[in-house]
Amino acid sequence: MIDAQLKSRLLKGAPLLWVNPDQIPVLMAEVPVRPAQVKDAEQNWRDLAPLLQQCFPELQGPNGAISSDLIEVAALAQVMGNDQGRHFVKGDHALPVAGSIKARGGIYEVFLYGLSLARSLGLIKADDTPIALAHPEVKAAFANYTVAVGSTGNLGLSVGIAARALGFQAVVHMSSDAKAWKVERLKHHGVDVVQHDADYGNAVAAARDQADADPTIYFVDDERSELLFFGYSAAAAELRDQLDAQGIIVDAQHPLFLYLPCGIGGAPGGVTYGLKQVFGDNAHCFFVEPAQSPCALVQLAGGLEKQINVYDIGLTNKTEADGMAVAEISWFIAQVMHPLLSGVYTVADDDLFRWLALAHDQAGLQLEPSAAACLGGPAAAMDTAEGQGYLTQNGLTHHMTQATHVMWATGGSFVPDEEFQGFLAKGNQLLSQR
């Protein structure tokens, strides 16, 4: 059961940091996945690169990678009061093809499913490389199959775009809080959109039920998919290489702090697991969730005896951060994160818009409100009693001037300009009132 004092604080809706008391050294953690699967995912991405380049003209770089920049944001950090260590934004808000971190998971799973299906149907040989999926005969056969997903928006974009690129039919079941522009963008790509007058969990359940009843439908299950999880996990090696290129050391005296927006948990969970394999206990990973939708916090703080959602403790699951409007974290992700995650902090919706405006003004970033949530991480870790307790407990207090903070921006570059200008106006108005 969730602690009564913590529950009371959550119900007040004020931002807070919860530190995970069950975190243990990564080498001692027993979780239902294996480190070797991260290496497999890294190799799969390399194998897929030529096919990705052929399917998506925007990937005409040297390696066809779905990758993002690591952007130093010293001025933004100063304005937000963060003056210890170096501060970076991981620019998944501008990932090619799908414009969000979901490109790392959705594209990965759909393309691997396509490879498996083509082999099982005898359309390609077992030893053919993925580029064989680009053959017109394969695409024609795929038109008889459908890829489906439940989504608040960004995963739907990723899965829908990937499925259509390979010739599949695509159906995205969306929750009532999905943004209209995401619906329209999907339809523009030839994706069928089914909108449900309910929350994210109900949209996923409807998509799963439909797929279970039809063998020609493949369901990308955001709550249970290991393929999605490991597609995200490969991002850790990318970050390692970018930090190396900057000459940044990560060790006990030079800790790495990561701040990851969390909805159902697949993307931040996969990235966290990958980071733990690359950097071990020197990576300190925190999820961030809206004050009314802290599904990971509620589940992990309540323990793993049973599943708990935000409604169970009296929260509303209402937030402007549509990608994080999730009432119940994936049970699979909760099991993996239980011994590995450093903690969870919550944010108020108004702060999301303030930080979005500051990120645009100070660093030229175009973020969604949900992506801006990552920007509150350094203050949560450094300026709260719970954060100071975490630093003391882990012997980090005297090393924070040498720390590296990476705020993982999860989406935003595909937001239509008119919509983004509305976000900016609201953020600037809120800033002027402080």
NORWO-V265855 format. One record per run of one state. SS is the DSSP state (h for helix, s for strand, l for the rest). FROM is the first residue (numbers start at 0). TO is the last residue. If there is no record, write none. Layout:
ss: {SS	SS}
from: {FROM	FROM}
to: {TO	TO}
//
This chain:
ss: {l	h	l	s	l	h	l	h	l	h	l	s	l	h	l	s	h	l	s	l	h	l	h	l	h	l	s	l	h	l	s	l	h	l	s	l	h	l	s	l	h	l	h	l	s	l	s	l	s	l	h	s	l	h	l	h	l	h	l	h	l	s	l	h	l	h	l	h	l	h	l	s	l	s	l	h	l}
from: {0	3	12	16	19	25	28	35	55	56	59	69	72	73	79	85	91	94	99	100	102	120	129	134	135	142	145	151	153	166	168	174	179	188	191	195	199	212	216	220	225	233	234	245	250	251	253	254	255	261	265	282	290	294	302	309	313	321	324	330	337	342	347	348	363	368	383	384	393	396	402	403	409	410	411	416	432}
to: {2	11	15	18	24	27	34	54	55	58	68	71	72	78	84	90	93	98	99	101	119	128	133	134	141	144	150	152	165	167	173	178	187	190	194	198	211	215	219	224	232	233	244	249	250	252	253	254	260	264	281	289	293	301	308	312	320	323	329	336	341	346	347	362	367	382	383	392	395	401	402	408	409	410	415	431	433}
//
